[in-house]
Each structure stands twice: as structure tokens, then as C-alpha cells.
């Protein structure tokens, strides 16, 4: 970590009390680390908005593997975007439902594109893209 800089913040007492309760619930040891995480979260969200920024993330899918051709279609899409997919994990939740998690990394535009393609496939019951930073721009 680079040199630390101290700065003061003016804040309403009730807001600070709420913040203090929140940081205790989340397990922070002090306000400084909680504020650093809030700042990092905002910086990461800014990265998501830039189409040509490299991001990492996960695509989570829930689907019924008995839907005719669905598994093959999902696999074909993943092969078409193999350069973005770092790893996949497939779990059988019950006799019908599967959970698949894909770790992805690439330009934000492409990561969103593959996620939208996978999530919108007929037979996918639920899907979610979670994007984060590659960490290169965070200290």
C-alpha cells in the first residue's frame, strides 16, 4: 500500500451511528477500512461502465438439464466465447435443476454480451452476472 493520508469528514451524528452499526455487522475493525471499501466499490462500478475496460466476474445460471438441447446450446455458446471463460463449475441441485458458475475475464462489453446470451437462452430459469475489477487499478 502506498503512503497513507489522513483526512477529516463532517457527517451527521445519526448517519455516523448507523454507519458504525453497519461496520460492526460486517466485521470491520475500524471506519477507515470500511470507507476504503466504499471508495473501491465506487471505483469498480466506474470500471463496469467503460466498455473497453478489462473486468472479471461470474455468470451464474440455474437451468433444467432435461430441457431438450439446452445443455448443448449452453456448451456451444461457451465454446464460442472460450477466450472470455476462465473456468466453469457445474453442480446438480436435484434431479432436474443444475447450477453452473462461469468465471469470466475480458472487456466489459464482451463479458456483458456472453452473460446476456447465456441468461436469455430459453430454459434458463435464472441467471446473474456479477462483475468486479481485475484489481489492476485498485490499491
URVEN-V324795 format. One record per helix or strand. SS is the DSSP state (@ for helix, = for strand). FROM is the first residue (numbers start at 0). LEN is the number of residues. Records with the same first field share a line. If there is no record, write none. Layout:
SS=FROM-LEN ; FROM-LEN
This chain:
@=12-14 ; 30-19 ; 69-11 ; 107-12
==53-11 ; 84-8 ; 96-11 ; 123-10
